[in-house]
Amino acid sequence: MRSTAWDVARPGRPSRLPGVSMAGFRDRGVAPAGHRVIPHPGVTLALEFGAGPLIVADAAGRQQQGSLAAGLGFGSGAHWVRGEHFEAVQIRLSPVIAHTVLGVSPADLDGAVVPLDALWGRTAAQLRERLNATSAWEDRFALTDEFLARRSDASPSVDPEVAWAWNRIVASRGLARIDRLATELGWSRKRLWSRFRAQIGLPPKRAAKLVRFDHAAHRLVVGEAAARVAAESGYVDQSHLHRDVMAFTGTTPATVVGMPWLAIDDFAWPDPRRPGRR
């Protein structure tokens, strides 16, 4: 598959780890301005290799290059991605398993885009070398999946109560009431807020808002009317949806639907090998 600037590859089979999705990018050097990053309810890793660097820049012009990790929703503030003939494996992690892969809580990223070298040390460079020496995307995905599985066996996971709360938020498409979740757990609202923020990386209400936005954005991508999306996704009205999209992305709903960094999934990147799925 192709975007305006990237060749995009998809794995032929799902990851062995629940909560992991991957895609491969190869930059063709035709969009120096880069693509706007659209926040997503996952922790994002970019394993960069190839001839040139992957570059992530924020609204203030600060840049990070190479292999990167970004917290839930891709940190805070607007970001753009560009490259100079780079190749990369993008990994999206459910925040429930992110700690086991990163070795630190998503909250420790503190809303920043962080070089993977800072988290994994020499291991990040070794993985880059192995990916660069592997020519086929399916082999790269298999290598990456094996690496993630090894890391997940050695690190702690989140509390089961926190995982349950996150999964309820996702299942409700961001409409779950946080106080009701706390009541069902037998926790105080303060306790749920504290544990959730420390282990997932966002307060539960902000996380729910991100999940709701993601669901609405994907419906917009497949061509549904904004008014209907707003009415059925928990927004007061279409203006409320517009404000939420602007707050997360810095741009309008009409612009968001054309952003190729929105998501690597069957909505934003339809896979011809999977007939009948959107």
Contacts in CASP RR format, 6 or more apart in sequence:
PFRMAT RR
TARGET T0000
AUTHOR 0000-0000-0000
METHOD contacts of the structure
MODEL  1
MRSTAWDVARPGRPSRLPGVSMAGFRDRGVAPAGHRVIPHPGVTLALEFG
AGPLIVADAAGRQQQGSLAAGLGFGSGAHWVRGEHFEAVQIRLSPVIAHT
VLGVSPADLDGAVVPLDALWGRTAAQLRERLNATSAWEDRFALTDEFLAR
RSDASPSVDPEVAWAWNRIVASRGLARIDRLATELGWSRKRLWSRFRAQI
GLPPKRAAKLVRFDHAAHRLVVGEAAARVAAESGYVDQSHLHRDVMAFTG
TTPATVVGMPWLAIDDFAWPDPRRPGRR
1 7 0 8 1.000
1 8 0 8 1.000
1 9 0 8 1.000
1 10 0 8 1.000
1 269 0 8 1.000
1 270 0 8 1.000
1 271 0 8 1.000
1 272 0 8 1.000
2 8 0 8 1.000
3 35 0 8 1.000
3 260 0 8 1.000
4 30 0 8 1.000
4 31 0 8 1.000
4 260 0 8 1.000
5 27 0 8 1.000
5 28 0 8 1.000
5 29 0 8 1.000
5 30 0 8 1.000
5 31 0 8 1.000
5 34 0 8 1.000
5 35 0 8 1.000
5 260 0 8 1.000
6 25 0 8 1.000
6 26 0 8 1.000
6 27 0 8 1.000
6 28 0 8 1.000
6 260 0 8 1.000
7 25 0 8 1.000
7 26 0 8 1.000
7 28 0 8 1.000
8 23 0 8 1.000
8 24 0 8 1.000
8 25 0 8 1.000
8 260 0 8 1.000
8 264 0 8 1.000
8 269 0 8 1.000
9 23 0 8 1.000
9 24 0 8 1.000
9 25 0 8 1.000
9 26 0 8 1.000
9 137 0 8 1.000
10 23 0 8 1.000
10 24 0 8 1.000
10 264 0 8 1.000
10 269 0 8 1.000
10 271 0 8 1.000
10 273 0 8 1.000
11 22 0 8 1.000
11 23 0 8 1.000
11 137 0 8 1.000
11 138 0 8 1.000
11 141 0 8 1.000
11 145 0 8 1.000
12 138 0 8 1.000
12 141 0 8 1.000
12 273 0 8 1.000
14 21 0 8 1.000
15 21 0 8 1.000
15 22 0 8 1.000
15 145 0 8 1.000
15 148 0 8 1.000
16 145 0 8 1.000
16 149 0 8 1.000
17 97 0 8 1.000
17 145 0 8 1.000
17 148 0 8 1.000
17 149 0 8 1.000
17 152 0 8 1.000
18 94 0 8 1.000
18 97 0 8 1.000
19 93 0 8 1.000
19 94 0 8 1.000
19 96 0 8 1.000
19 97 0 8 1.000
20 91 0 8 1.000
20 92 0 8 1.000
20 93 0 8 1.000
20 94 0 8 1.000
20 97 0 8 1.000
20 145 0 8 1.000
20 148 0 8 1.000
21 91 0 8 1.000
21 92 0 8 1.000
21 264 0 8 1.000
21 265 0 8 1.000
22 89 0 8 1.000
22 90 0 8 1.000
22 91 0 8 1.000
22 92 0 8 1.000
22 141 0 8 1.000
22 144 0 8 1.000
22 145 0 8 1.000
22 264 0 8 1.000
23 89 0 8 1.000
23 90 0 8 1.000
23 264 0 8 1.000
23 269 0 8 1.000
24 87 0 8 1.000
24 88 0 8 1.000
24 89 0 8 1.000
24 90 0 8 1.000
24 137 0 8 1.000
24 140 0 8 1.000
24 141 0 8 1.000
24 264 0 8 1.000
25 86 0 8 1.000
25 87 0 8 1.000
25 88 0 8 1.000
25 89 0 8 1.000
25 90 0 8 1.000
26 86 0 8 1.000
26 87 0 8 1.000
27 54 0 8 1.000
27 82 0 8 1.000
27 83 0 8 1.000
27 84 0 8 1.000
27 85 0 8 1.000
27 86 0 8 1.000
27 87 0 8 1.000
28 85 0 8 1.000
29 83 0 8 1.000
29 84 0 8 1.000
29 85 0 8 1.000
31 82 0 8 1.000
32 82 0 8 1.000
33 80 0 8 1.000
33 82 0 8 1.000
34 80 0 8 1.000
34 81 0 8 1.000
34 82 0 8 1.000
34 83 0 8 1.000
35 80 0 8 1.000
35 81 0 8 1.000
35 82 0 8 1.000
35 259 0 8 1.000
35 260 0 8 1.000
35 261 0 8 1.000
36 78 0 8 1.000
36 79 0 8 1.000
36 80 0 8 1.000
36 249 0 8 1.000
36 251 0 8 1.000
36 259 0 8 1.000
36 261 0 8 1.000
37 56 0 8 1.000
37 74 0 8 1.000
37 78 0 8 1.000
37 79 0 8 1.000
37 80 0 8 1.000
37 81 0 8 1.000
37 261 0 8 1.000
38 74 0 8 1.000
38 217 0 8 1.000
38 248 0 8 1.000
38 249 0 8 1.000
38 256 0 8 1.000
38 259 0 8 1.000
38 261 0 8 1.000
38 262 0 8 1.000
38 263 0 8 1.000
39 73 0 8 1.000
39 74 0 8 1.000
39 75 0 8 1.000
39 210 0 8 1.000
39 213 0 8 1.000
39 214 0 8 1.000
39 248 0 8 1.000
39 249 0 8 1.000
40 73 0 8 1.000
40 74 0 8 1.000
40 92 0 8 1.000
40 214 0 8 1.000
40 262 0 8 1.000
40 263 0 8 1.000
41 72 0 8 1.000
41 73 0 8 1.000
41 95 0 8 1.000
41 170 0 8 1.000
41 207 0 8 1.000
41 210 0 8 1.000
41 211 0 8 1.000
41 214 0 8 1.000
42 71 0 8 1.000
42 72 0 8 1.000
42 73 0 8 1.000
42 92 0 8 1.000
42 93 0 8 1.000
42 94 0 8 1.000
42 95 0 8 1.000
42 98 0 8 1.000
43 69 0 8 1.000
43 70 0 8 1.000
43 71 0 8 1.000
43 72 0 8 1.000
43 92 0 8 1.000
43 93 0 8 1.000
43 94 0 8 1.000
43 95 0 8 1.000
43 98 0 8 1.000
43 102 0 8 1.000
43 106 0 8 1.000
43 109 0 8 1.000
44 68 0 8 1.000
44 69 0 8 1.000
44 70 0 8 1.000
44 71 0 8 1.000
44 73 0 8 1.000
44 74 0 8 1.000
44 90 0 8 1.000
44 91 0 8 1.000
44 92 0 8 1.000
44 93 0 8 1.000
45 67 0 8 1.000
45 68 0 8 1.000
45 69 0 8 1.000
45 70 0 8 1.000
45 90 0 8 1.000
45 91 0 8 1.000
45 92 0 8 1.000
45 93 0 8 1.000
45 101 0 8 1.000
45 116 0 8 1.000
46 54 0 8 1.000
46 56 0 8 1.000
46 66 0 8 1.000
46 67 0 8 1.000
46 68 0 8 1.000
46 69 0 8 1.000
46 88 0 8 1.000
46 89 0 8 1.000
46 90 0 8 1.000
46 91 0 8 1.000
47 67 0 8 1.000
47 88 0 8 1.000
47 89 0 8 1.000
47 90 0 8 1.000
47 91 0 8 1.000
47 116 0 8 1.000
47 127 0 8 1.000
47 128 0 8 1.000
47 131 0 8 1.000
47 144 0 8 1.000
48 54 0 8 1.000
48 65 0 8 1.000
48 66 0 8 1.000
48 67 0 8 1.000
48 68 0 8 1.000
48 86 0 8 1.000
48 87 0 8 1.000
48 88 0 8 1.000
48 128 0 8 1.000
49 86 0 8 1.000
49 87 0 8 1.000
49 88 0 8 1.000
49 128 0 8 1.000
49 129 0 8 1.000
49 131 0 8 1.000
49 132 0 8 1.000
50 85 0 8 1.000
50 86 0 8 1.000
50 87 0 8 1.000
50 132 0 8 1.000
51 84 0 8 1.000
51 85 0 8 1.000
51 86 0 8 1.000
52 83 0 8 1.000
52 84 0 8 1.000
52 85 0 8 1.000
52 86 0 8 1.000
53 65 0 8 1.000
53 66 0 8 1.000
53 83 0 8 1.000
53 84 0 8 1.000
53 86 0 8 1.000
54 65 0 8 1.000
54 66 0 8 1.000
54 67 0 8 1.000
54 68 0 8 1.000
54 81 0 8 1.000
54 83 0 8 1.000
54 86 0 8 1.000
54 88 0 8 1.000
55 63 0 8 1.000
55 64 0 8 1.000
55 65 0 8 1.000
55 66 0 8 1.000
55 81 0 8 1.000
55 82 0 8 1.000
55 83 0 8 1.000
55 84 0 8 1.000
56 63 0 8 1.000
56 64 0 8 1.000
56 65 0 8 1.000
56 68 0 8 1.000
56 70 0 8 1.000
56 79 0 8 1.000
56 80 0 8 1.000
56 81 0 8 1.000
56 113 0 8 1.000
57 63 0 8 1.000
57 64 0 8 1.000
57 79 0 8 1.000
57 80 0 8 1.000
57 82 0 8 1.000
58 77 0 8 1.000
58 78 0 8 1.000
58 79 0 8 1.000
58 113 0 8 1.000
59 77 0 8 1.000
59 78 0 8 1.000
59 79 0 8 1.000
64 113 0 8 1.000
64 114 0 8 1.000
64 115 0 8 1.000
66 86 0 8 1.000
66 115 0 8 1.000
66 116 0 8 1.000
67 88 0 8 1.000
67 115 0 8 1.000
67 116 0 8 1.000
67 117 0 8 1.000
67 124 0 8 1.000
67 127 0 8 1.000
67 128 0 8 1.000
68 113 0 8 1.000
68 114 0 8 1.000
68 115 0 8 1.000
68 116 0 8 1.000
69 102 0 8 1.000
69 109 0 8 1.000
69 113 0 8 1.000
69 114 0 8 1.000
69 115 0 8 1.000
69 116 0 8 1.000
69 119 0 8 1.000
70 79 0 8 1.000
70 109 0 8 1.000
70 111 0 8 1.000
70 112 0 8 1.000
70 113 0 8 1.000
70 114 0 8 1.000
71 98 0 8 1.000
71 106 0 8 1.000
71 109 0 8 1.000
71 111 0 8 1.000
71 112 0 8 1.000
71 201 0 8 1.000
72 95 0 8 1.000
72 98 0 8 1.000
72 106 0 8 1.000
72 200 0 8 1.000
72 201 0 8 1.000
72 202 0 8 1.000
72 207 0 8 1.000
72 210 0 8 1.000
73 202 0 8 1.000
73 210 0 8 1.000
74 113 0 8 1.000
75 109 0 8 1.000
75 111 0 8 1.000
75 112 0 8 1.000
75 113 0 8 1.000
76 111 0 8 1.000
78 249 0 8 1.000
78 250 0 8 1.000
79 113 0 8 1.000
81 261 0 8 1.000
87 131 0 8 1.000
89 131 0 8 1.000
89 140 0 8 1.000
89 141 0 8 1.000
89 144 0 8 1.000
90 264 0 8 1.000
91 144 0 8 1.000
91 148 0 8 1.000
92 264 0 8 1.000
93 101 0 8 1.000
93 102 0 8 1.000
94 166 0 8 1.000
95 106 0 8 1.000
95 158 0 8 1.000
95 166 0 8 1.000
95 199 0 8 1.000
95 200 0 8 1.000
95 201 0 8 1.000
95 207 0 8 1.000
96 157 0 8 1.000
96 158 0 8 1.000
96 162 0 8 1.000
96 163 0 8 1.000
96 166 0 8 1.000
96 167 0 8 1.000
96 200 0 8 1.000
97 152 0 8 1.000
97 157 0 8 1.000
98 105 0 8 1.000
98 106 0 8 1.000
99 105 0 8 1.000
99 106 0 8 1.000
99 155 0 8 1.000
99 156 0 8 1.000
99 157 0 8 1.000
99 158 0 8 1.000
99 199 0 8 1.000
100 151 0 8 1.000
100 152 0 8 1.000
100 154 0 8 1.000
100 155 0 8 1.000
100 156 0 8 1.000
100 157 0 8 1.000
101 148 0 8 1.000
101 151 0 8 1.000
101 152 0 8 1.000
101 155 0 8 1.000
102 109 0 8 1.000
102 119 0 8 1.000
102 155 0 8 1.000
103 119 0 8 1.000
103 151 0 8 1.000
103 155 0 8 1.000
104 119 0 8 1.000
105 198 0 8 1.000
105 199 0 8 1.000
105 201 0 8 1.000
106 199 0 8 1.000
106 200 0 8 1.000
106 201 0 8 1.000
107 197 0 8 1.000
107 198 0 8 1.000
107 199 0 8 1.000
107 200 0 8 1.000
107 201 0 8 1.000
109 201 0 8 1.000
115 124 0 8 1.000
116 124 0 8 1.000
117 124 0 8 1.000
117 125 0 8 1.000
120 127 0 8 1.000
127 144 0 8 1.000
127 147 0 8 1.000
130 143 0 8 1.000
131 140 0 8 1.000
131 143 0 8 1.000
131 144 0 8 1.000
134 140 0 8 1.000
134 143 0 8 1.000
157 163 0 8 1.000
158 166 0 8 1.000
158 199 0 8 1.000
158 200 0 8 1.000
159 195 0 8 1.000
159 199 0 8 1.000
161 185 0 8 1.000
161 187 0 8 1.000
161 192 0 8 1.000
161 195 0 8 1.000
162 195 0 8 1.000
162 196 0 8 1.000
162 199 0 8 1.000
162 200 0 8 1.000
164 185 0 8 1.000
165 181 0 8 1.000
165 185 0 8 1.000
165 192 0 8 1.000
165 196 0 8 1.000
165 204 0 8 1.000
166 196 0 8 1.000
166 200 0 8 1.000
166 207 0 8 1.000
168 176 0 8 1.000
168 181 0 8 1.000
169 176 0 8 1.000
169 181 0 8 1.000
169 204 0 8 1.000
169 207 0 8 1.000
169 208 0 8 1.000
169 211 0 8 1.000
170 211 0 8 1.000
172 208 0 8 1.000
173 211 0 8 1.000
173 212 0 8 1.000
173 215 0 8 1.000
173 233 0 8 1.000
174 208 0 8 1.000
174 209 0 8 1.000
174 211 0 8 1.000
174 212 0 8 1.000
174 215 0 8 1.000
175 208 0 8 1.000
175 212 0 8 1.000
175 234 0 8 1.000
176 208 0 8 1.000
178 189 0 8 1.000
178 192 0 8 1.000
178 193 0 8 1.000
178 204 0 8 1.000
178 205 0 8 1.000
178 208 0 8 1.000
179 189 0 8 1.000
181 192 0 8 1.000
181 204 0 8 1.000
182 188 0 8 1.000
182 189 0 8 1.000
182 191 0 8 1.000
182 192 0 8 1.000
185 192 0 8 1.000
187 195 0 8 1.000
192 204 0 8 1.000
193 203 0 8 1.000
193 204 0 8 1.000
196 202 0 8 1.000
196 203 0 8 1.000
196 204 0 8 1.000
196 207 0 8 1.000
197 203 0 8 1.000
197 204 0 8 1.000
200 207 0 8 1.000
201 207 0 8 1.000
202 210 0 8 1.000
209 244 0 8 1.000
210 248 0 8 1.000
212 233 0 8 1.000
212 234 0 8 1.000
212 235 0 8 1.000
212 244 0 8 1.000
213 244 0 8 1.000
213 245 0 8 1.000
213 248 0 8 1.000
214 263 0 8 1.000
215 233 0 8 1.000
216 229 0 8 1.000
216 230 0 8 1.000
216 233 0 8 1.000
216 235 0 8 1.000
216 241 0 8 1.000
216 244 0 8 1.000
216 245 0 8 1.000
217 245 0 8 1.000
217 253 0 8 1.000
217 256 0 8 1.000
217 257 0 8 1.000
217 262 0 8 1.000
218 262 0 8 1.000
218 263 0 8 1.000
218 265 0 8 1.000
218 267 0 8 1.000
218 268 0 8 1.000
219 229 0 8 1.000
219 233 0 8 1.000
220 226 0 8 1.000
220 229 0 8 1.000
220 253 0 8 1.000
220 256 0 8 1.000
220 257 0 8 1.000
221 257 0 8 1.000
221 258 0 8 1.000
221 262 0 8 1.000
221 267 0 8 1.000
221 268 0 8 1.000
222 267 0 8 1.000
222 278 0 8 1.000
223 257 0 8 1.000
226 238 0 8 1.000
226 241 0 8 1.000
226 242 0 8 1.000
226 253 0 8 1.000
227 238 0 8 1.000
229 235 0 8 1.000
229 241 0 8 1.000
230 236 0 8 1.000
230 237 0 8 1.000
230 238 0 8 1.000
230 240 0 8 1.000
230 241 0 8 1.000
231 237 0 8 1.000
233 241 0 8 1.000
235 241 0 8 1.000
235 244 0 8 1.000
241 253 0 8 1.000
242 252 0 8 1.000
242 253 0 8 1.000
245 251 0 8 1.000
245 252 0 8 1.000
245 253 0 8 1.000
245 256 0 8 1.000
246 252 0 8 1.000
249 255 0 8 1.000
249 256 0 8 1.000
249 259 0 8 1.000
256 262 0 8 1.000
260 268 0 8 1.000
260 269 0 8 1.000
262 268 0 8 1.000
263 269 0 8 1.000
266 274 0 8 1.000
266 277 0 8 1.000
266 278 0 8 1.000
267 278 0 8 1.000
270 277 0 8 1.000
270 278 0 8 1.000
271 277 0 8 1.000
END
